[in-house]
Amino acid sequence: MPKLTLKAARVNAGLSQKEAAELLKISNCTLSAWEKGRSFPNAEKIKAICEIYGVSYNDLNFLPNNPL
């Protein structure tokens, strides 16, 4: 199975960017930067992402499909 981008994992979990950001206790801008590969979550937030999105760390690709 191919790895999921953070955005794909969020969408598959049925969450809007605003909802996911609230659950992760971060701003929409921070989540957007993570999804675009401009910055990356720390280990604590990665664990939270996996729990909230219902995926394992090994299922995630932290770079977007088009990293430009």
Distance bins in CASP14 RR format, pairs under 12 A and 6 or more apart:
PFRMAT RR
TARGET T0000
AUTHOR 0000-0000-0000
RMODE 2
METHOD distances of the structure
MODEL  1
1 8 0 0 0 0 0 1 0 0 0 0 0
1 55 0 0 0 0 0 1 0 0 0 0 0
1 56 0 0 0 0 0 1 0 0 0 0 0
1 58 0 0 0 0 0 1 0 0 0 0 0
1 59 1 0 0 1 0 0 0 0 0 0 0
1 60 0 0 0 0 0 1 0 0 0 0 0
1 61 0 0 0 0 0 1 0 0 0 0 0
2 8 0 0 0 0 1 0 0 0 0 0 0
2 9 0 0 0 0 0 1 0 0 0 0 0
2 58 0 0 0 0 0 1 0 0 0 0 0
2 59 0 0 0 0 1 0 0 0 0 0 0
2 60 0 0 0 0 0 1 0 0 0 0 0
2 61 0 0 0 0 1 0 0 0 0 0 0
2 65 0 0 0 0 0 1 0 0 0 0 0
3 9 0 0 0 0 1 0 0 0 0 0 0
3 55 0 0 0 0 1 0 0 0 0 0 0
3 56 0 0 0 0 0 1 0 0 0 0 0
3 57 0 0 0 0 0 1 0 0 0 0 0
3 58 1 0 0 1 0 0 0 0 0 0 0
3 59 1 0 0 1 0 0 0 0 0 0 0
3 60 1 0 0 1 0 0 0 0 0 0 0
3 61 1 1 0 0 0 0 0 0 0 0 0
3 62 0 0 0 0 1 0 0 0 0 0 0
3 63 0 0 0 0 1 0 0 0 0 0 0
3 64 0 0 0 0 0 1 0 0 0 0 0
3 65 0 0 0 0 0 1 0 0 0 0 0
4 10 0 0 0 0 1 0 0 0 0 0 0
4 11 0 0 0 0 1 0 0 0 0 0 0
4 12 1 0 0 1 0 0 0 0 0 0 0
4 13 0 0 0 0 0 1 0 0 0 0 0
4 35 0 0 0 0 0 1 0 0 0 0 0
4 49 0 0 0 0 0 1 0 0 0 0 0
4 50 0 0 0 0 0 1 0 0 0 0 0
4 53 0 0 0 0 1 0 0 0 0 0 0
4 54 0 0 0 0 0 1 0 0 0 0 0
4 55 1 0 0 1 0 0 0 0 0 0 0
4 56 0 0 0 0 0 1 0 0 0 0 0
4 57 0 0 0 0 0 1 0 0 0 0 0
4 58 0 0 0 0 0 1 0 0 0 0 0
4 59 1 0 1 0 0 0 0 0 0 0 0
4 60 1 0 1 0 0 0 0 0 0 0 0
4 61 1 0 0 1 0 0 0 0 0 0 0
4 62 0 0 0 0 0 1 0 0 0 0 0
4 63 0 0 0 0 0 1 0 0 0 0 0
4 64 0 0 0 0 0 1 0 0 0 0 0
4 65 0 0 0 0 0 1 0 0 0 0 0
5 11 0 0 0 0 1 0 0 0 0 0 0
5 12 0 0 0 0 0 1 0 0 0 0 0
5 34 0 0 0 0 0 1 0 0 0 0 0
5 35 1 0 0 1 0 0 0 0 0 0 0
5 36 0 0 0 0 1 0 0 0 0 0 0
5 37 0 0 0 0 1 0 0 0 0 0 0
5 49 0 0 0 0 0 1 0 0 0 0 0
5 53 0 0 0 0 0 1 0 0 0 0 0
5 55 0 0 0 0 0 1 0 0 0 0 0
5 59 0 0 0 0 0 1 0 0 0 0 0
5 60 1 0 0 1 0 0 0 0 0 0 0
5 61 1 0 1 0 0 0 0 0 0 0 0
5 62 0 0 0 0 1 0 0 0 0 0 0
5 63 1 0 0 1 0 0 0 0 0 0 0
5 64 1 0 1 0 0 0 0 0 0 0 0
5 65 1 0 0 1 0 0 0 0 0 0 0
5 66 0 0 0 0 1 0 0 0 0 0 0
5 67 0 0 0 0 0 1 0 0 0 0 0
6 12 0 0 0 0 0 1 0 0 0 0 0
6 13 0 0 0 0 0 1 0 0 0 0 0
6 15 0 0 0 0 0 1 0 0 0 0 0
6 17 0 0 0 0 0 1 0 0 0 0 0
6 20 0 0 0 0 1 0 0 0 0 0 0
6 21 0 0 0 0 0 1 0 0 0 0 0
6 24 0 0 0 0 0 1 0 0 0 0 0
6 30 0 0 0 0 0 1 0 0 0 0 0
6 31 0 0 0 0 1 0 0 0 0 0 0
6 32 0 0 0 0 1 0 0 0 0 0 0
6 33 0 0 0 0 0 1 0 0 0 0 0
6 34 1 0 1 0 0 0 0 0 0 0 0
6 35 1 0 1 0 0 0 0 0 0 0 0
6 36 0 0 0 0 1 0 0 0 0 0 0
6 37 0 0 0 0 1 0 0 0 0 0 0
6 38 0 0 0 0 0 1 0 0 0 0 0
6 39 0 0 0 0 0 1 0 0 0 0 0
6 40 0 0 0 0 1 0 0 0 0 0 0
6 41 0 0 0 0 1 0 0 0 0 0 0
6 45 0 0 0 0 0 1 0 0 0 0 0
6 46 0 0 0 0 1 0 0 0 0 0 0
6 49 1 0 0 1 0 0 0 0 0 0 0
6 50 0 0 0 0 0 1 0 0 0 0 0
6 52 0 0 0 0 0 1 0 0 0 0 0
6 53 0 0 0 0 1 0 0 0 0 0 0
6 55 0 0 0 0 1 0 0 0 0 0 0
6 57 0 0 0 0 0 1 0 0 0 0 0
6 59 0 0 0 0 0 1 0 0 0 0 0
6 60 1 0 0 1 0 0 0 0 0 0 0
6 61 1 0 0 1 0 0 0 0 0 0 0
6 62 1 0 0 1 0 0 0 0 0 0 0
6 63 0 0 0 0 1 0 0 0 0 0 0
6 64 1 0 0 1 0 0 0 0 0 0 0
6 65 0 0 0 0 0 1 0 0 0 0 0
7 13 0 0 0 0 0 1 0 0 0 0 0
7 14 0 0 0 0 0 1 0 0 0 0 0
7 15 0 0 0 0 0 1 0 0 0 0 0
7 16 0 0 0 0 0 1 0 0 0 0 0
7 17 0 0 0 0 1 0 0 0 0 0 0
7 20 0 0 0 0 1 0 0 0 0 0 0
7 31 0 0 0 0 1 0 0 0 0 0 0
7 32 0 0 0 0 1 0 0 0 0 0 0
7 33 0 0 0 0 0 1 0 0 0 0 0
7 34 0 0 0 0 1 0 0 0 0 0 0
7 35 1 0 1 0 0 0 0 0 0 0 0
7 36 0 0 0 0 1 0 0 0 0 0 0
7 37 0 0 0 0 0 1 0 0 0 0 0
7 49 0 0 0 0 0 1 0 0 0 0 0
7 53 0 0 0 0 0 1 0 0 0 0 0
7 60 0 0 0 0 0 1 0 0 0 0 0
7 61 0 0 0 0 0 1 0 0 0 0 0
7 62 0 0 0 0 0 1 0 0 0 0 0
7 63 0 0 0 0 0 1 0 0 0 0 0
7 64 1 0 0 1 0 0 0 0 0 0 0
7 65 0 0 0 0 1 0 0 0 0 0 0
7 66 0 0 0 0 0 1 0 0 0 0 0
8 14 0 0 0 0 0 1 0 0 0 0 0
8 15 0 0 0 0 0 1 0 0 0 0 0
8 35 0 0 0 0 1 0 0 0 0 0 0
8 53 0 0 0 0 1 0 0 0 0 0 0
8 55 0 0 0 0 1 0 0 0 0 0 0
8 59 0 0 0 0 0 1 0 0 0 0 0
8 60 0 0 0 0 1 0 0 0 0 0 0
8 61 0 0 0 0 1 0 0 0 0 0 0
8 62 0 0 0 0 0 1 0 0 0 0 0
8 63 0 0 0 0 0 1 0 0 0 0 0
8 64 0 0 0 0 1 0 0 0 0 0 0
8 65 0 0 0 0 1 0 0 0 0 0 0
9 15 0 0 0 0 1 0 0 0 0 0 0
9 20 0 0 0 0 1 0 0 0 0 0 0
9 31 0 0 0 0 0 1 0 0 0 0 0
9 34 0 0 0 0 0 1 0 0 0 0 0
9 35 0 0 0 0 1 0 0 0 0 0 0
9 46 0 0 0 0 0 1 0 0 0 0 0
9 49 1 0 0 1 0 0 0 0 0 0 0
9 50 0 0 0 0 1 0 0 0 0 0 0
9 51 0 0 0 0 0 1 0 0 0 0 0
9 52 0 0 0 0 1 0 0 0 0 0 0
9 53 1 0 1 0 0 0 0 0 0 0 0
9 54 1 0 0 1 0 0 0 0 0 0 0
9 55 1 0 1 0 0 0 0 0 0 0 0
9 56 0 0 0 0 0 1 0 0 0 0 0
9 57 0 0 0 0 0 1 0 0 0 0 0
9 59 1 0 0 1 0 0 0 0 0 0 0
9 60 1 0 0 1 0 0 0 0 0 0 0
9 61 0 0 0 0 1 0 0 0 0 0 0
9 62 0 0 0 0 0 1 0 0 0 0 0
9 64 0 0 0 0 0 1 0 0 0 0 0
10 16 0 0 0 0 1 0 0 0 0 0 0
10 17 1 0 0 1 0 0 0 0 0 0 0
10 18 0 0 0 0 0 1 0 0 0 0 0
10 19 0 0 0 0 1 0 0 0 0 0 0
10 20 1 0 1 0 0 0 0 0 0 0 0
10 21 0 0 0 0 1 0 0 0 0 0 0
10 23 0 0 0 0 0 1 0 0 0 0 0
10 24 0 0 0 0 1 0 0 0 0 0 0
10 28 0 0 0 0 0 1 0 0 0 0 0
10 31 0 0 0 0 1 0 0 0 0 0 0
10 32 0 0 0 0 0 1 0 0 0 0 0
10 34 0 0 0 0 1 0 0 0 0 0 0
10 35 1 0 0 1 0 0 0 0 0 0 0
10 49 0 0 0 0 1 0 0 0 0 0 0
10 50 0 0 0 0 0 1 0 0 0 0 0
10 52 0 0 0 0 1 0 0 0 0 0 0
10 53 1 0 0 1 0 0 0 0 0 0 0
10 54 0 0 0 0 0 1 0 0 0 0 0
10 55 0 0 0 0 1 0 0 0 0 0 0
10 60 0 0 0 0 0 1 0 0 0 0 0
11 17 0 0 0 0 1 0 0 0 0 0 0
11 19 0 0 0 0 0 1 0 0 0 0 0
11 20 0 0 0 0 1 0 0 0 0 0 0
11 35 0 0 0 0 0 1 0 0 0 0 0
11 53 0 0 0 0 1 0 0 0 0 0 0
11 55 0 0 0 0 0 1 0 0 0 0 0
12 20 0 0 0 0 0 1 0 0 0 0 0
12 52 0 0 0 0 0 1 0 0 0 0 0
12 53 1 0 0 1 0 0 0 0 0 0 0
12 54 0 0 0 0 1 0 0 0 0 0 0
12 55 1 0 0 1 0 0 0 0 0 0 0
12 59 0 0 0 0 0 1 0 0 0 0 0
12 60 0 0 0 0 0 1 0 0 0 0 0
13 19 0 0 0 0 1 0 0 0 0 0 0
13 20 1 0 0 1 0 0 0 0 0 0 0
13 23 0 0 0 0 1 0 0 0 0 0 0
13 24 0 0 0 0 0 1 0 0 0 0 0
13 49 0 0 0 0 1 0 0 0 0 0 0
13 50 0 0 0 0 0 1 0 0 0 0 0
13 51 0 0 0 0 0 1 0 0 0 0 0
13 52 1 0 0 1 0 0 0 0 0 0 0
13 53 1 0 1 0 0 0 0 0 0 0 0
13 54 1 0 0 1 0 0 0 0 0 0 0
13 55 1 0 0 1 0 0 0 0 0 0 0
13 59 0 0 0 0 0 1 0 0 0 0 0
13 60 0 0 0 0 0 1 0 0 0 0 0
14 20 0 0 0 0 1 0 0 0 0 0 0
14 23 0 0 0 0 0 1 0 0 0 0 0
14 52 0 0 0 0 0 1 0 0 0 0 0
14 53 0 0 0 0 1 0 0 0 0 0 0
14 54 0 0 0 0 0 1 0 0 0 0 0
15 21 0 0 0 0 1 0 0 0 0 0 0
15 22 0 0 0 0 1 0 0 0 0 0 0
15 23 1 0 0 1 0 0 0 0 0 0 0
15 24 0 0 0 0 1 0 0 0 0 0 0
15 31 0 0 0 0 0 1 0 0 0 0 0
15 35 0 0 0 0 0 1 0 0 0 0 0
15 49 0 0 0 0 0 1 0 0 0 0 0
15 52 1 0 0 1 0 0 0 0 0 0 0
15 53 1 0 0 1 0 0 0 0 0 0 0
15 54 0 0 0 0 0 1 0 0 0 0 0
16 22 0 0 0 0 1 0 0 0 0 0 0
16 23 0 0 0 0 0 1 0 0 0 0 0
16 28 0 0 0 0 1 0 0 0 0 0 0
16 31 0 0 0 0 0 1 0 0 0 0 0
16 32 0 0 0 0 0 1 0 0 0 0 0
17 23 0 0 0 0 0 1 0 0 0 0 0
17 24 0 0 0 0 0 1 0 0 0 0 0
17 26 0 0 0 0 0 1 0 0 0 0 0
17 27 0 0 0 0 0 1 0 0 0 0 0
17 28 1 0 1 0 0 0 0 0 0 0 0
17 29 0 0 0 0 1 0 0 0 0 0 0
17 30 0 0 0 0 0 1 0 0 0 0 0
17 31 1 0 1 0 0 0 0 0 0 0 0
17 32 1 0 0 1 0 0 0 0 0 0 0
17 33 0 0 0 0 0 1 0 0 0 0 0
17 34 0 0 0 0 0 1 0 0 0 0 0
17 35 1 0 0 1 0 0 0 0 0 0 0
17 36 0 0 0 0 0 1 0 0 0 0 0
18 24 0 0 0 0 0 1 0 0 0 0 0
18 26 0 0 0 0 0 1 0 0 0 0 0
18 27 0 0 0 0 1 0 0 0 0 0 0
18 28 1 0 1 0 0 0 0 0 0 0 0
18 29 0 0 0 0 0 1 0 0 0 0 0
18 31 0 0 0 0 1 0 0 0 0 0 0
18 32 0 0 0 0 0 1 0 0 0 0 0
19 26 0 0 0 0 0 1 0 0 0 0 0
19 28 0 0 0 0 0 1 0 0 0 0 0
19 31 0 0 0 0 0 1 0 0 0 0 0
19 52 0 0 0 0 1 0 0 0 0 0 0
19 53 0 0 0 0 0 1 0 0 0 0 0
20 26 0 0 0 0 1 0 0 0 0 0 0
20 27 0 0 0 0 0 1 0 0 0 0 0
20 28 0 0 0 0 1 0 0 0 0 0 0
20 30 0 0 0 0 0 1 0 0 0 0 0
20 31 1 0 0 1 0 0 0 0 0 0 0
20 32 0 0 0 0 0 1 0 0 0 0 0
20 34 0 0 0 0 1 0 0 0 0 0 0
20 35 0 0 0 0 1 0 0 0 0 0 0
20 41 0 0 0 0 0 1 0 0 0 0 0
20 45 0 0 0 0 0 1 0 0 0 0 0
20 48 0 0 0 0 0 1 0 0 0 0 0
20 49 0 0 0 0 1 0 0 0 0 0 0
20 51 0 0 0 0 0 1 0 0 0 0 0
20 52 1 0 0 1 0 0 0 0 0 0 0
20 53 1 0 0 1 0 0 0 0 0 0 0
20 54 0 0 0 0 0 1 0 0 0 0 0
21 27 1 0 0 1 0 0 0 0 0 0 0
21 28 1 0 1 0 0 0 0 0 0 0 0
21 29 0 0 0 0 1 0 0 0 0 0 0
21 30 1 0 0 1 0 0 0 0 0 0 0
21 31 1 0 1 0 0 0 0 0 0 0 0
21 32 0 0 0 0 1 0 0 0 0 0 0
21 33 0 0 0 0 0 1 0 0 0 0 0
21 34 0 0 0 0 1 0 0 0 0 0 0
21 35 0 0 0 0 0 1 0 0 0 0 0
21 41 0 0 0 0 0 1 0 0 0 0 0
21 45 0 0 0 0 0 1 0 0 0 0 0
21 48 0 0 0 0 0 1 0 0 0 0 0
21 49 0 0 0 0 0 1 0 0 0 0 0
21 52 0 0 0 0 0 1 0 0 0 0 0
22 28 0 0 0 0 1 0 0 0 0 0 0
22 30 0 0 0 0 0 1 0 0 0 0 0
22 31 0 0 0 0 1 0 0 0 0 0 0
22 48 0 0 0 0 0 1 0 0 0 0 0
22 52 0 0 0 0 0 1 0 0 0 0 0
23 31 0 0 0 0 0 1 0 0 0 0 0
23 45 0 0 0 0 0 1 0 0 0 0 0
23 48 1 0 0 1 0 0 0 0 0 0 0
23 49 0 0 0 0 1 0 0 0 0 0 0
23 51 0 0 0 0 1 0 0 0 0 0 0
23 52 1 0 1 0 0 0 0 0 0 0 0
23 53 0 0 0 0 1 0 0 0 0 0 0
23 54 0 0 0 0 0 1 0 0 0 0 0
24 30 0 0 0 0 1 0 0 0 0 0 0
24 31 1 0 0 1 0 0 0 0 0 0 0
24 34 0 0 0 0 1 0 0 0 0 0 0
24 35 0 0 0 0 0 1 0 0 0 0 0
24 41 0 0 0 0 1 0 0 0 0 0 0
24 42 0 0 0 0 0 1 0 0 0 0 0
24 44 0 0 0 0 0 1 0 0 0 0 0
24 45 1 0 0 1 0 0 0 0 0 0 0
24 46 0 0 0 0 0 1 0 0 0 0 0
24 47 0 0 0 0 0 1 0 0 0 0 0
24 48 1 0 1 0 0 0 0 0 0 0 0
24 49 1 0 0 1 0 0 0 0 0 0 0
24 50 0 0 0 0 0 1 0 0 0 0 0
24 51 0 0 0 0 1 0 0 0 0 0 0
24 52 1 0 0 1 0 0 0 0 0 0 0
24 53 0 0 0 0 1 0 0 0 0 0 0
25 31 0 0 0 0 0 1 0 0 0 0 0
25 41 0 0 0 0 0 1 0 0 0 0 0
25 44 0 0 0 0 0 1 0 0 0 0 0
25 45 0 0 0 0 1 0 0 0 0 0 0
25 48 0 0 0 0 1 0 0 0 0 0 0
25 49 0 0 0 0 0 1 0 0 0 0 0
25 52 0 0 0 0 0 1 0 0 0 0 0
26 32 0 0 0 0 0 1 0 0 0 0 0
26 33 0 0 0 0 1 0 0 0 0 0 0
26 34 0 0 0 0 1 0 0 0 0 0 0
26 35 0 0 0 0 0 1 0 0 0 0 0
26 39 0 0 0 0 0 1 0 0 0 0 0
26 41 0 0 0 0 1 0 0 0 0 0 0
26 42 0 0 0 0 0 1 0 0 0 0 0
26 44 0 0 0 0 0 1 0 0 0 0 0
26 45 1 0 0 1 0 0 0 0 0 0 0
26 48 0 0 0 0 1 0 0 0 0 0 0
26 49 0 0 0 0 0 1 0 0 0 0 0
26 52 0 0 0 0 0 1 0 0 0 0 0
27 33 0 0 0 0 1 0 0 0 0 0 0
27 34 0 0 0 0 0 1 0 0 0 0 0
27 39 0 0 0 0 0 1 0 0 0 0 0
28 34 0 0 0 0 0 1 0 0 0 0 0
28 35 0 0 0 0 0 1 0 0 0 0 0
29 35 0 0 0 0 0 1 0 0 0 0 0
29 36 0 0 0 0 0 1 0 0 0 0 0
29 38 0 0 0 0 1 0 0 0 0 0 0
29 39 0 0 0 0 1 0 0 0 0 0 0
30 36 0 0 0 0 0 1 0 0 0 0 0
30 37 0 0 0 0 0 1 0 0 0 0 0
30 38 0 0 0 0 1 0 0 0 0 0 0
30 39 1 0 0 1 0 0 0 0 0 0 0
30 40 0 0 0 0 0 1 0 0 0 0 0
30 41 0 0 0 0 1 0 0 0 0 0 0
30 42 0 0 0 0 0 1 0 0 0 0 0
30 45 0 0 0 0 1 0 0 0 0 0 0
30 49 0 0 0 0 0 1 0 0 0 0 0
31 37 0 0 0 0 0 1 0 0 0 0 0
31 38 0 0 0 0 0 1 0 0 0 0 0
31 39 0 0 0 0 0 1 0 0 0 0 0
31 40 0 0 0 0 0 1 0 0 0 0 0
31 41 0 0 0 0 1 0 0 0 0 0 0
31 45 0 0 0 0 1 0 0 0 0 0 0
31 48 0 0 0 0 0 1 0 0 0 0 0
31 49 0 0 0 0 1 0 0 0 0 0 0
31 52 0 0 0 0 0 1 0 0 0 0 0
31 53 0 0 0 0 0 1 0 0 0 0 0
32 38 0 0 0 0 1 0 0 0 0 0 0
32 39 0 0 0 0 1 0 0 0 0 0 0
32 64 0 0 0 0 0 1 0 0 0 0 0
33 39 1 0 1 0 0 0 0 0 0 0 0
33 40 0 0 0 0 1 0 0 0 0 0 0
33 41 0 0 0 0 1 0 0 0 0 0 0
33 62 0 0 0 0 0 1 0 0 0 0 0
33 64 0 0 0 0 0 1 0 0 0 0 0
34 40 1 0 0 1 0 0 0 0 0 0 0
34 41 1 0 1 0 0 0 0 0 0 0 0
34 42 0 0 0 0 0 1 0 0 0 0 0
34 45 0 0 0 0 1 0 0 0 0 0 0
34 46 0 0 0 0 1 0 0 0 0 0 0
34 48 0 0 0 0 0 1 0 0 0 0 0
34 49 0 0 0 0 1 0 0 0 0 0 0
34 60 0 0 0 0 0 1 0 0 0 0 0
34 61 0 0 0 0 0 1 0 0 0 0 0
34 62 1 0 0 1 0 0 0 0 0 0 0
34 63 0 0 0 0 0 1 0 0 0 0 0
34 64 0 0 0 0 1 0 0 0 0 0 0
35 41 0 0 0 0 0 1 0 0 0 0 0
35 49 0 0 0 0 0 1 0 0 0 0 0
35 53 0 0 0 0 0 1 0 0 0 0 0
35 60 0 0 0 0 0 1 0 0 0 0 0
35 61 0 0 0 0 0 1 0 0 0 0 0
35 62 0 0 0 0 1 0 0 0 0 0 0
35 63 0 0 0 0 0 1 0 0 0 0 0
35 64 1 0 0 1 0 0 0 0 0 0 0
35 65 0 0 0 0 0 1 0 0 0 0 0
35 66 0 0 0 0 0 1 0 0 0 0 0
35 67 0 0 0 0 0 1 0 0 0 0 0
36 62 0 0 0 0 0 1 0 0 0 0 0
36 63 0 0 0 0 1 0 0 0 0 0 0
36 64 1 0 1 0 0 0 0 0 0 0 0
36 65 0 0 0 0 0 1 0 0 0 0 0
36 66 0 0 0 0 1 0 0 0 0 0 0
36 67 0 0 0 0 1 0 0 0 0 0 0
36 68 0 0 0 0 1 0 0 0 0 0 0
37 61 0 0 0 0 0 1 0 0 0 0 0
37 62 1 0 0 1 0 0 0 0 0 0 0
37 63 1 0 1 0 0 0 0 0 0 0 0
37 64 1 0 1 0 0 0 0 0 0 0 0
37 65 0 0 0 0 0 1 0 0 0 0 0
37 66 0 0 0 0 0 1 0 0 0 0 0
37 67 1 0 0 1 0 0 0 0 0 0 0
37 68 0 0 0 0 0 1 0 0 0 0 0
38 62 0 0 0 0 0 1 0 0 0 0 0
38 63 0 0 0 0 0 1 0 0 0 0 0
38 64 0 0 0 0 1 0 0 0 0 0 0
38 67 0 0 0 0 1 0 0 0 0 0 0
38 68 0 0 0 0 0 1 0 0 0 0 0
39 45 0 0 0 0 0 1 0 0 0 0 0
39 62 0 0 0 0 0 1 0 0 0 0 0
39 63 0 0 0 0 0 1 0 0 0 0 0
40 46 0 0 0 0 1 0 0 0 0 0 0
40 49 0 0 0 0 0 1 0 0 0 0 0
40 60 0 0 0 0 0 1 0 0 0 0 0
40 61 0 0 0 0 0 1 0 0 0 0 0
40 62 1 0 1 0 0 0 0 0 0 0 0
40 63 0 0 0 0 1 0 0 0 0 0 0
40 64 0 0 0 0 0 1 0 0 0 0 0
41 47 0 0 0 0 1 0 0 0 0 0 0
41 48 0 0 0 0 1 0 0 0 0 0 0
41 49 1 0 0 1 0 0 0 0 0 0 0
41 50 0 0 0 0 0 1 0 0 0 0 0
41 52 0 0 0 0 0 1 0 0 0 0 0
41 53 0 0 0 0 0 1 0 0 0 0 0
41 57 0 0 0 0 0 1 0 0 0 0 0
41 60 0 0 0 0 0 1 0 0 0 0 0
41 62 1 0 0 1 0 0 0 0 0 0 0
42 48 0 0 0 0 1 0 0 0 0 0 0
42 49 0 0 0 0 0 1 0 0 0 0 0
42 62 0 0 0 0 0 1 0 0 0 0 0
43 49 0 0 0 0 0 1 0 0 0 0 0
43 50 0 0 0 0 0 1 0 0 0 0 0
43 57 0 0 0 0 1 0 0 0 0 0 0
44 50 0 0 0 0 0 1 0 0 0 0 0
44 51 0 0 0 0 0 1 0 0 0 0 0
45 51 0 0 0 0 0 1 0 0 0 0 0
45 52 0 0 0 0 0 1 0 0 0 0 0
45 53 0 0 0 0 0 1 0 0 0 0 0
45 57 0 0 0 0 0 1 0 0 0 0 0
45 60 0 0 0 0 0 1 0 0 0 0 0
45 62 0 0 0 0 0 1 0 0 0 0 0
46 52 0 0 0 0 0 1 0 0 0 0 0
46 53 0 0 0 0 0 1 0 0 0 0 0
46 55 0 0 0 0 0 1 0 0 0 0 0
46 56 0 0 0 0 0 1 0 0 0 0 0
46 57 1 0 0 1 0 0 0 0 0 0 0
46 58 0 0 0 0 0 1 0 0 0 0 0
46 59 0 0 0 0 0 1 0 0 0 0 0
46 60 1 0 0 1 0 0 0 0 0 0 0
46 62 0 0 0 0 1 0 0 0 0 0 0
47 53 0 0 0 0 0 1 0 0 0 0 0
47 54 0 0 0 0 0 1 0 0 0 0 0
47 55 0 0 0 0 0 1 0 0 0 0 0
47 56 0 0 0 0 0 1 0 0 0 0 0
47 57 0 0 0 0 1 0 0 0 0 0 0
47 60 0 0 0 0 0 1 0 0 0 0 0
48 54 0 0 0 0 0 1 0 0 0 0 0
48 55 0 0 0 0 0 1 0 0 0 0 0
48 57 0 0 0 0 0 1 0 0 0 0 0
49 55 1 0 0 1 0 0 0 0 0 0 0
49 56 0 0 0 0 0 1 0 0 0 0 0
49 57 0 0 0 0 1 0 0 0 0 0 0
49 59 0 0 0 0 0 1 0 0 0 0 0
49 60 1 0 0 1 0 0 0 0 0 0 0
49 62 0 0 0 0 1 0 0 0 0 0 0
50 56 1 0 0 1 0 0 0 0 0 0 0
50 57 1 0 1 0 0 0 0 0 0 0 0
50 58 0 0 0 0 1 0 0 0 0 0 0
50 59 0 0 0 0 1 0 0 0 0 0 0
50 60 1 0 0 1 0 0 0 0 0 0 0
50 62 0 0 0 0 0 1 0 0 0 0 0
51 57 0 0 0 0 0 1 0 0 0 0 0
53 59 0 0 0 0 1 0 0 0 0 0 0
53 60 0 0 0 0 1 0 0 0 0 0 0
54 60 0 0 0 0 0 1 0 0 0 0 0
55 61 0 0 0 0 0 1 0 0 0 0 0
61 67 0 0 0 0 0 1 0 0 0 0 0
END
